[in-house]
């Protein structure tokens, strides 16, 4: 494990433990809003602002992918290695390619959740960096953004 002082000198202001937790809460909220904010009872799935914004031809795509890029930027500021940043950018690129197709892309956005995937990668990296105690007390999220609770025995 690395001390808090190492985080501050190596990664800048976003990597202090308090700022890191606040950043993760903000990014979790952003990912949930973008990928799974609204339940669709007809198909039994959830959609987010990403799918809704893509109905607006060009501007919606730009806004949605800008918010996805912001999530990757914050991960960079937290000191995530370049290999993981590359995977996150790849997720956003695939989401962009899916969203660029006018009608089929709207359907594809319901099932490919780049922001939730990126948050899972980010959480996994931070858990490795801080050890298992860093994620204790948090409920894990499923791929569609729903929280699950583990029963303690």
Secondary structure by P-SEA (a helix, b strand, c coil): cccaaaaaacccccccaaaaaaaaaaaaaaaaaaccccccccccccccaaaaaaccccaaaaaaaaaaaaaaaaaaaacccaaaaaaaaaaaaaaaaaaaccaaaaaaaacccaaaaaaaaaaaaaaaaccccccccbbbbcccbbbbbbbcc
